[in-house]
Amino acid sequence: DGTANVDMTLTYTGCPAREMLLNEVKQSVSAVDGVETAEITLVWSPGWTVEMVTEQGKKSLREFGLSV
């Protein structure tokens, strides 16, 4: 029906990048062919772990200056 439902989590509930991340995910998902509406839901279970980060994600985080 053109709606993409995404469940995502953050590293912790008080993440200072919360709104930025939600907006970026919504924009990225909305740009996919066939997606008319992107619904993003924050979930807290299971809890976030570094094992959830892809190798590309880890590389990007290191390039950004974060230790993974």
PDB file of N, CA, C and O in Angstrom:
ATOM      1  N   ASP A   1       0.810  -1.208   0.000  1.00  0.00           N
ATOM      2  CA  ASP A   1       0.000   0.000   0.000  1.00  0.00           C
ATOM      3  C   ASP A   1       0.850   1.269   0.000  1.00  0.00           C
ATOM      4  O   ASP A   1       0.310   2.367   0.133  1.00  0.00           O
ATOM      5  N   GLY A   2       2.164   1.139  -0.146  1.00  0.00           N
ATOM      6  CA  GLY A   2       3.030   2.304  -0.184  1.00  0.00           C
ATOM      7  C   GLY A   2       3.495   2.794   1.166  1.00  0.00           C
ATOM      8  O   GLY A   2       4.183   3.811   1.253  1.00  0.00           O
ATOM      9  N   THR A   3       3.128   2.079   2.233  1.00  0.00           N
ATOM     10  CA  THR A   3       3.554   2.480   3.578  1.00  0.00           C
ATOM     11  C   THR A   3       4.671   1.560   4.056  1.00  0.00           C
ATOM     12  O   THR A   3       4.545   0.337   3.992  1.00  0.00           O
ATOM     13  N   ALA A   4       5.748   2.140   4.528  1.00  0.00           N
ATOM     14  CA  ALA A   4       6.852   1.380   5.120  1.00  0.00           C
ATOM     15  C   ALA A   4       6.830   1.619   6.625  1.00  0.00           C
ATOM     16  O   ALA A   4       6.879   2.760   7.084  1.00  0.00           O
ATOM     17  N   ASN A   5       6.758   0.533   7.384  1.00  0.00           N
ATOM     18  CA  ASN A   5       6.793   0.611   8.842  1.00  0.00           C
ATOM     19  C   ASN A   5       8.161   0.169   9.316  1.00  0.00           C
ATOM     20  O   ASN A   5       8.595  -0.946   9.027  1.00  0.00           O
ATOM     21  N   VAL A   6       8.841   1.040  10.042  1.00  0.00           N
ATOM     22  CA  VAL A   6      10.194   0.764  10.515  1.00  0.00           C
ATOM     23  C   VAL A   6      10.217   0.846  12.028  1.00  0.00           C
ATOM     24  O   VAL A   6       9.802   1.843  12.619  1.00  0.00           O
ATOM     25  N   ASP A   7      10.714  -0.231  12.653  1.00  0.00           N
ATOM     26  CA  ASP A   7      10.988  -0.213  14.089  1.00  0.00           C
ATOM     27  C   ASP A   7      12.477   0.026  14.238  1.00  0.00           C
ATOM     28  O   ASP A   7      13.286  -0.657  13.610  1.00  0.00           O
ATOM     29  N   MET A   8      12.840   0.985  15.060  1.00  0.00           N
ATOM     30  CA  MET A   8      14.263   1.253  15.284  1.00  0.00           C
ATOM     31  C   MET A   8      14.488   1.553  16.752  1.00  0.00           C
ATOM     32  O   MET A   8      13.565   1.904  17.487  1.00  0.00           O
ATOM     33  N   THR A   9      15.729   1.408  17.158  1.00  0.00           N
ATOM     34  CA  THR A   9      16.085   1.720  18.532  1.00  0.00           C
ATOM     35  C   THR A   9      17.265   2.671  18.533  1.00  0.00           C
ATOM     36  O   THR A   9      17.940   2.853  17.519  1.00  0.00           O
ATOM     37  N   LEU A  10      17.495   3.261  19.662  1.00  0.00           N
ATOM     38  CA  LEU A  10      18.633   4.157  19.854  1.00  0.00           C
ATOM     39  C   LEU A  10      19.535   3.559  20.912  1.00  0.00           C
ATOM     40  O   LEU A  10      19.153   2.607  21.594  1.00  0.00           O
ATOM     41  N   THR A  11      20.716   4.104  21.053  1.00  0.00           N
ATOM     42  CA  THR A  11      21.633   3.550  22.045  1.00  0.00           C
ATOM     43  C   THR A  11      21.116   3.712  23.464  1.00  0.00           C
ATOM     44  O   THR A  11      21.393   2.878  24.325  1.00  0.00           O
ATOM     45  N   TYR A  12      20.367   4.783  23.715  1.00  0.00           N
ATOM     46  CA  TYR A  12      19.696   4.947  25.001  1.00  0.00           C
ATOM     47  C   TYR A  12      18.567   5.955  24.863  1.00  0.00           C
ATOM     48  O   TYR A  12      18.538   6.740  23.916  1.00  0.00           O
ATOM     49  N   THR A  13      17.642   5.929  25.809  1.00  0.00           N
ATOM     50  CA  THR A  13      16.413   6.719  25.684  1.00  0.00           C
ATOM     51  C   THR A  13      16.660   8.224  25.617  1.00  0.00           C
ATOM     52  O   THR A  13      15.861   8.950  25.026  1.00  0.00           O
ATOM     53  N   GLY A  14      17.743   8.699  26.207  1.00  0.00           N
ATOM     54  CA  GLY A  14      18.027  10.131  26.201  1.00  0.00           C
ATOM     55  C   GLY A  14      18.970  10.558  25.092  1.00  0.00           C
ATOM     56  O   GLY A  14      19.637  11.585  25.213  1.00  0.00           O
ATOM     57  N   CYS A  15      19.035   9.804  24.034  1.00  0.00           N
ATOM     58  CA  CYS A  15      19.963  10.081  22.931  1.00  0.00           C
ATOM     59  C   CYS A  15      19.783  11.513  22.425  1.00  0.00           C
ATOM     60  O   CYS A  15      18.680  11.893  22.031  1.00  0.00           O
ATOM     61  N   PRO A  16      20.858  12.313  22.431  1.00  0.00           N
ATOM     62  CA  PRO A  16      20.741  13.694  21.981  1.00  0.00           C
ATOM     63  C   PRO A  16      20.516  13.818  20.470  1.00  0.00           C
ATOM     64  O   PRO A  16      20.114  14.878  19.990  1.00  0.00           O
ATOM     65  N   ALA A  17      20.771  12.754  19.731  1.00  0.00           N
ATOM     66  CA  ALA A  17      20.594  12.790  18.281  1.00  0.00           C
ATOM     67  C   ALA A  17      19.248  12.200  17.860  1.00  0.00           C
ATOM     68  O   ALA A  17      19.024  11.957  16.674  1.00  0.00           O
ATOM     69  N   ARG A  18      18.367  11.972  18.806  1.00  0.00           N
ATOM     70  CA  ARG A  18      17.080  11.314  18.557  1.00  0.00           C
ATOM     71  C   ARG A  18      16.312  11.908  17.367  1.00  0.00           C
ATOM     72  O   ARG A  18      15.991  11.185  16.424  1.00  0.00           O
ATOM     73  N   GLU A  19      16.021  13.187  17.400  1.00  0.00           N
ATOM     74  CA  GLU A  19      15.223  13.803  16.332  1.00  0.00           C
ATOM     75  C   GLU A  19      15.946  13.778  14.993  1.00  0.00           C
ATOM     76  O   GLU A  19      15.325  13.541  13.956  1.00  0.00           O
ATOM     77  N   MET A  20      17.250  14.021  15.007  1.00  0.00           N
ATOM     78  CA  MET A  20      18.026  13.981  13.779  1.00  0.00           C
ATOM     79  C   MET A  20      17.966  12.585  13.163  1.00  0.00           C
ATOM     80  O   MET A  20      17.750  12.447  11.959  1.00  0.00           O
ATOM     81  N   LEU A  21      18.155  11.558  13.977  1.00  0.00           N
ATOM     82  CA  LEU A  21      18.128  10.187  13.473  1.00  0.00           C
ATOM     83  C   LEU A  21      16.747   9.804  12.952  1.00  0.00           C
ATOM     84  O   LEU A  21      16.628   9.201  11.886  1.00  0.00           O
ATOM     85  N   LEU A  22      15.713  10.151  13.696  1.00  0.00           N
ATOM     86  CA  LEU A  22      14.351   9.854  13.243  1.00  0.00           C
ATOM     87  C   LEU A  22      14.075  10.517  11.900  1.00  0.00           C
ATOM     88  O   LEU A  22      13.510   9.892  11.002  1.00  0.00           O
ATOM     89  N   ASN A  23      14.469  11.777  11.758  1.00  0.00           N
ATOM     90  CA  ASN A  23      14.251  12.503  10.505  1.00  0.00           C
ATOM     91  C   ASN A  23      15.037  11.894   9.354  1.00  0.00           C
ATOM     92  O   ASN A  23      14.512  11.755   8.249  1.00  0.00           O
ATOM     93  N   GLU A  24      16.298  11.527   9.606  1.00  0.00           N
ATOM     94  CA  GLU A  24      17.128  10.956   8.544  1.00  0.00           C
ATOM     95  C   GLU A  24      16.605   9.606   8.098  1.00  0.00           C
ATOM     96  O   GLU A  24      16.588   9.310   6.904  1.00  0.00           O
ATOM     97  N   VAL A  25      16.177   8.783   9.049  1.00  0.00           N
ATOM     98  CA  VAL A  25      15.631   7.474   8.687  1.00  0.00           C
ATOM     99  C   VAL A  25      14.340   7.659   7.892  1.00  0.00           C
ATOM    100  O   VAL A  25      14.134   6.996   6.876  1.00  0.00           O
ATOM    101  N   LYS A  26      13.487   8.545   8.348  1.00  0.00           N
ATOM    102  CA  LYS A  26      12.218   8.776   7.644  1.00  0.00           C
ATOM    103  C   LYS A  26      12.470   9.264   6.218  1.00  0.00           C
ATOM    104  O   LYS A  26      11.822   8.797   5.282  1.00  0.00           O
ATOM    105  N   GLN A  27      13.400  10.194   6.046  1.00  0.00           N
ATOM    106  CA  GLN A  27      13.717  10.701   4.711  1.00  0.00           C
ATOM    107  C   GLN A  27      14.305   9.608   3.825  1.00  0.00           C
ATOM    108  O   GLN A  27      13.945   9.493   2.653  1.00  0.00           O
ATOM    109  N   SER A  28      15.211   8.803   4.385  1.00  0.00           N
ATOM    110  CA  SER A  28      15.848   7.738   3.603  1.00  0.00           C
ATOM    111  C   SER A  28      14.838   6.682   3.172  1.00  0.00           C
ATOM    112  O   SER A  28      14.844   6.240   2.024  1.00  0.00           O
ATOM    113  N   VAL A  29      13.969   6.280   4.099  1.00  0.00           N
ATOM    114  CA  VAL A  29      12.957   5.272   3.771  1.00  0.00           C
ATOM    115  C   VAL A  29      11.958   5.840   2.765  1.00  0.00           C
ATOM    116  O   VAL A  29      11.542   5.138   1.844  1.00  0.00           O
ATOM    117  N   SER A  30      11.577   7.084   2.931  1.00  0.00           N
ATOM    118  CA  SER A  30      10.620   7.714   2.015  1.00  0.00           C
ATOM    119  C   SER A  30      11.167   7.818   0.594  1.00  0.00           C
ATOM    120  O   SER A  30      10.397   7.900  -0.363  1.00  0.00           O
ATOM    121  N   ALA A  31      12.489   7.816   0.454  1.00  0.00           N
ATOM    122  CA  ALA A  31      13.117   7.943  -0.866  1.00  0.00           C
ATOM    123  C   ALA A  31      13.147   6.624  -1.640  1.00  0.00           C
ATOM    124  O   ALA A  31      13.509   6.608  -2.816  1.00  0.00           O
ATOM    125  N   VAL A  32      12.775   5.533  -0.999  1.00  0.00           N
ATOM    126  CA  VAL A  32      12.772   4.226  -1.665  1.00  0.00           C
ATOM    127  C   VAL A  32      11.600   4.168  -2.643  1.00  0.00           C
ATOM    128  O   VAL A  32      10.484   4.576  -2.321  1.00  0.00           O
ATOM    129  N   ASP A  33      11.873   3.658  -3.835  1.00  0.00           N
ATOM    130  CA  ASP A  33      10.817   3.528  -4.846  1.00  0.00           C
ATOM    131  C   ASP A  33       9.636   2.750  -4.281  1.00  0.00           C
ATOM    132  O   ASP A  33       9.816   1.697  -3.670  1.00  0.00           O
ATOM    133  N   GLY A  34       8.444   3.260  -4.482  1.00  0.00           N
ATOM    134  CA  GLY A  34       7.232   2.600  -4.043  1.00  0.00           C
ATOM    135  C   GLY A  34       6.761   2.991  -2.655  1.00  0.00           C
ATOM    136  O   GLY A  34       5.641   2.664  -2.262  1.00  0.00           O
ATOM    137  N   VAL A  35       7.612   3.692  -1.905  1.00  0.00           N
ATOM    138  CA  VAL A  35       7.224   4.114  -0.558  1.00  0.00           C
ATOM    139  C   VAL A  35       6.608   5.502  -0.642  1.00  0.00           C
ATOM    140  O   VAL A  35       7.238   6.454  -1.102  1.00  0.00           O
ATOM    141  N   GLU A  36       5.382   5.595  -0.194  1.00  0.00           N
ATOM    142  CA  GLU A  36       4.691   6.881  -0.163  1.00  0.00           C
ATOM    143  C   GLU A  36       4.699   7.479   1.238  1.00  0.00           C
ATOM    144  O   GLU A  36       4.753   8.698   1.401  1.00  0.00           O
ATOM    145  N   THR A  37       4.645   6.615   2.244  1.00  0.00           N
ATOM    146  CA  THR A  37       4.622   7.045   3.638  1.00  0.00           C
ATOM    147  C   THR A  37       5.567   6.174   4.447  1.00  0.00           C
ATOM    148  O   THR A  37       5.568   4.951   4.310  1.00  0.00           O
ATOM    149  N   ALA A  38       6.369   6.807   5.290  1.00  0.00           N
ATOM    150  CA  ALA A  38       7.266   6.071   6.182  1.00  0.00           C
ATOM    151  C   ALA A  38       6.829   6.323   7.623  1.00  0.00           C
ATOM    152  O   ALA A  38       6.766   7.463   8.083  1.00  0.00           O
ATOM    153  N   GLU A  39       6.533   5.240   8.312  1.00  0.00           N
ATOM    154  CA  GLU A  39       6.153   5.318   9.725  1.00  0.00           C
ATOM    155  C   GLU A  39       7.298   4.748  10.546  1.00  0.00           C
ATOM    156  O   GLU A  39       7.636   3.571  10.417  1.00  0.00           O
ATOM    157  N   ILE A  40       7.895   5.582  11.389  1.00  0.00           N
ATOM    158  CA  ILE A  40       9.033   5.167  12.205  1.00  0.00           C
ATOM    159  C   ILE A  40       8.578   5.049  13.650  1.00  0.00           C
ATOM    160  O   ILE A  40       7.995   5.979  14.207  1.00  0.00           O
ATOM    161  N   THR A  41       8.850   3.890  14.255  1.00  0.00           N
ATOM    162  CA  THR A  41       8.485   3.654  15.650  1.00  0.00           C
ATOM    163  C   THR A  41       9.738   3.324  16.441  1.00  0.00           C
ATOM    164  O   THR A  41      10.498   2.431  16.066  1.00  0.00           O
ATOM    165  N   LEU A  42       9.957   4.045  17.541  1.00  0.00           N
ATOM    166  CA  LEU A  42      11.070   3.724  18.421  1.00  0.00           C
ATOM    167  C   LEU A  42      10.684   2.556  19.314  1.00  0.00           C
ATOM    168  O   LEU A  42       9.608   2.549  19.912  1.00  0.00           O
ATOM    169  N   VAL A  43      11.559   1.579  19.401  1.00  0.00           N
ATOM    170  CA  VAL A  43      11.361   0.424  20.275  1.00  0.00           C
ATOM    171  C   VAL A  43      12.565   0.311  21.201  1.00  0.00           C
ATOM    172  O   VAL A  43      13.660   0.758  20.859  1.00  0.00           O
ATOM    173  N   TRP A  44      12.367  -0.273  22.351  1.00  0.00           N
ATOM    174  CA  TRP A  44      13.446  -0.362  23.344  1.00  0.00           C
ATOM    175  C   TRP A  44      13.772  -1.801  23.718  1.00  0.00           C
ATOM    176  O   TRP A  44      14.592  -2.053  24.601  1.00  0.00           O
ATOM    177  N   SER A  45      13.130  -2.733  23.047  1.00  0.00           N
ATOM    178  CA  SER A  45      13.410  -4.137  23.309  1.00  0.00           C
ATOM    179  C   SER A  45      13.492  -4.844  21.963  1.00  0.00           C
ATOM    180  O   SER A  45      12.542  -4.762  21.184  1.00  0.00           O
ATOM    181  N   PRO A  46      14.557  -5.516  21.665  1.00  0.00           N
ATOM    182  CA  PRO A  46      15.686  -5.754  22.562  1.00  0.00           C
ATOM    183  C   PRO A  46      16.536  -4.490  22.713  1.00  0.00           C
ATOM    184  O   PRO A  46      16.529  -3.605  21.857  1.00  0.00           O
ATOM    185  N   GLY A  47      17.252  -4.439  23.805  1.00  0.00           N
ATOM    186  CA  GLY A  47      18.141  -3.302  24.041  1.00  0.00           C
ATOM    187  C   GLY A  47      19.260  -3.256  23.012  1.00  0.00           C
ATOM    188  O   GLY A  47      19.709  -4.290  22.517  1.00  0.00           O
ATOM    189  N   TRP A  48      19.700  -2.052  22.697  1.00  0.00           N
ATOM    190  CA  TRP A  48      20.735  -1.869  21.691  1.00  0.00           C
ATOM    191  C   TRP A  48      22.065  -2.436  22.163  1.00  0.00           C
ATOM    192  O   TRP A  48      22.433  -2.301  23.330  1.00  0.00           O
ATOM    193  N   THR A  49      22.785  -3.075  21.235  1.00  0.00           N
ATOM    194  CA  THR A  49      24.157  -3.518  21.481  1.00  0.00           C
ATOM    195  C   THR A  49      24.984  -3.202  20.246  1.00  0.00           C
ATOM    196  O   THR A  49      24.439  -3.032  19.155  1.00  0.00           O
ATOM    197  N   VAL A  50      26.279  -3.126  20.413  1.00  0.00           N
ATOM    198  CA  VAL A  50      27.171  -2.810  19.294  1.00  0.00           C
ATOM    199  C   VAL A  50      27.118  -3.904  18.233  1.00  0.00           C
ATOM    200  O   VAL A  50      27.447  -3.648  17.074  1.00  0.00           O
ATOM    201  N   GLU A  51      26.713  -5.113  18.602  1.00  0.00           N
ATOM    202  CA  GLU A  51      26.604  -6.198  17.626  1.00  0.00           C
ATOM    203  C   GLU A  51      25.528  -5.910  16.576  1.00  0.00           C
ATOM    204  O   GLU A  51      25.513  -6.552  15.526  1.00  0.00           O
ATOM    205  N   MET A  52      24.632  -4.962  16.839  1.00  0.00           N
ATOM    206  CA  MET A  52      23.578  -4.618  15.890  1.00  0.00           C
ATOM    207  C   MET A  52      24.096  -3.746  14.743  1.00  0.00           C
ATOM    208  O   MET A  52      23.396  -3.549  13.749  1.00  0.00           O
ATOM    209  N   VAL A  53      25.301  -3.231  14.874  1.00  0.00           N
ATOM    210  CA  VAL A  53      25.858  -2.327  13.863  1.00  0.00           C
ATOM    211  C   VAL A  53      26.519  -3.155  12.767  1.00  0.00           C
ATOM    212  O   VAL A  53      27.310  -4.055  13.049  1.00  0.00           O
ATOM    213  N   THR A  54      26.191  -2.844  11.523  1.00  0.00           N
ATOM    214  CA  THR A  54      26.814  -3.536  10.396  1.00  0.00           C
ATOM    215  C   THR A  54      28.284  -3.131  10.301  1.00  0.00           C
ATOM    216  O   THR A  54      28.710  -2.151  10.912  1.00  0.00           O
ATOM    217  N   GLU A  55      29.042  -3.890   9.537  1.00  0.00           N
ATOM    218  CA  GLU A  55      30.459  -3.555   9.355  1.00  0.00           C
ATOM    219  C   GLU A  55      30.593  -2.178   8.708  1.00  0.00           C
ATOM    220  O   GLU A  55      31.476  -1.405   9.081  1.00  0.00           O
ATOM    221  N   GLN A  56      29.727  -1.862   7.742  1.00  0.00           N
ATOM    222  CA  GLN A  56      29.755  -0.533   7.119  1.00  0.00           C
ATOM    223  C   GLN A  56      29.430   0.527   8.155  1.00  0.00           C
ATOM    224  O   GLN A  56      30.043   1.595   8.166  1.00  0.00           O
ATOM    225  N   GLY A  57      28.472   0.244   9.023  1.00  0.00           N
ATOM    226  CA  GLY A  57      28.113   1.189  10.078  1.00  0.00           C
ATOM    227  C   GLY A  57      29.272   1.433  11.024  1.00  0.00           C
ATOM    228  O   GLY A  57      29.526   2.569  11.423  1.00  0.00           O
ATOM    229  N   LYS A  58      29.979   0.366  11.386  1.00  0.00           N
ATOM    230  CA  LYS A  58      31.145   0.497  12.278  1.00  0.00           C
ATOM    231  C   LYS A  58      32.229   1.336  11.605  1.00  0.00           C
ATOM    232  O   LYS A  58      32.863   2.177  12.242  1.00  0.00           O
ATOM    233  N   LYS A  59      32.432   1.096  10.310  1.00  0.00           N
ATOM    234  CA  LYS A  59      33.429   1.881   9.563  1.00  0.00           C
ATOM    235  C   LYS A  59      33.043   3.361   9.578  1.00  0.00           C
ATOM    236  O   LYS A  59      33.882   4.229   9.818  1.00  0.00           O
ATOM    237  N   SER A  60      31.773   3.635   9.321  1.00  0.00           N
ATOM    238  CA  SER A  60      31.298   5.025   9.302  1.00  0.00           C
ATOM    239  C   SER A  60      31.465   5.673  10.670  1.00  0.00           C
ATOM    240  O   SER A  60      31.884   6.827  10.761  1.00  0.00           O
ATOM    241  N   LEU A  61      31.143   4.945  11.731  1.00  0.00           N
ATOM    242  CA  LEU A  61      31.290   5.488  13.082  1.00  0.00           C
ATOM    243  C   LEU A  61      32.756   5.789  13.391  1.00  0.00           C
ATOM    244  O   LEU A  61      33.067   6.816  13.994  1.00  0.00           O
ATOM    245  N   ARG A  62      33.654   4.896  12.979  1.00  0.00           N
ATOM    246  CA  ARG A  62      35.097   5.133  13.195  1.00  0.00           C
ATOM    247  C   ARG A  62      35.551   6.378  12.426  1.00  0.00           C
ATOM    248  O   ARG A  62      36.317   7.188  12.948  1.00  0.00           O
ATOM    249  N   GLU A  63      35.078   6.527  11.188  1.00  0.00           N
ATOM    250  CA  GLU A  63      35.438   7.697  10.384  1.00  0.00           C
ATOM    251  C   GLU A  63      34.913   8.985  11.024  1.00  0.00           C
ATOM    252  O   GLU A  63      35.502  10.055  10.870  1.00  0.00           O
ATOM    253  N   PHE A  64      33.807   8.862  11.737  1.00  0.00           N
ATOM    254  CA  PHE A  64      33.210  10.005  12.438  1.00  0.00           C
ATOM    255  C   PHE A  64      33.968  10.317  13.729  1.00  0.00           C
ATOM    256  O   PHE A  64      33.758  11.362  14.345  1.00  0.00           O
ATOM    257  N   GLY A  65      34.866   9.384  14.136  1.00  0.00           N
ATOM    258  CA  GLY A  65      35.682   9.602  15.334  1.00  0.00           C
ATOM    259  C   GLY A  65      35.203   8.871  16.562  1.00  0.00           C
ATOM    260  O   GLY A  65      35.674   9.137  17.667  1.00  0.00           O
ATOM    261  N   LEU A  66      34.258   7.941  16.382  1.00  0.00           N
ATOM    262  CA  LEU A  66      33.748   7.175  17.529  1.00  0.00           C
ATOM    263  C   LEU A  66      34.425   5.818  17.608  1.00  0.00           C
ATOM    264  O   LEU A  66      34.738   5.211  16.583  1.00  0.00           O
ATOM    265  N   SER A  67      34.647   5.353  18.803  1.00  0.00           N
ATOM    266  CA  SER A  67      35.235   4.047  19.023  1.00  0.00           C
ATOM    267  C   SER A  67      34.128   3.001  19.067  1.00  0.00           C
ATOM    268  O   SER A  67      33.174   3.121  19.835  1.00  0.00           O
ATOM    269  N   VAL A  68      34.269   1.979  18.236  1.00  0.00           N
ATOM    270  CA  VAL A  68      33.245   0.924  18.195  1.00  0.00           C
ATOM    271  C   VAL A  68      33.897  -0.396  18.569  1.00  0.00           C
ATOM    272  O   VAL A  68      33.228  -1.428  18.602  1.00  0.00           O
TER     273      VAL A  68
END
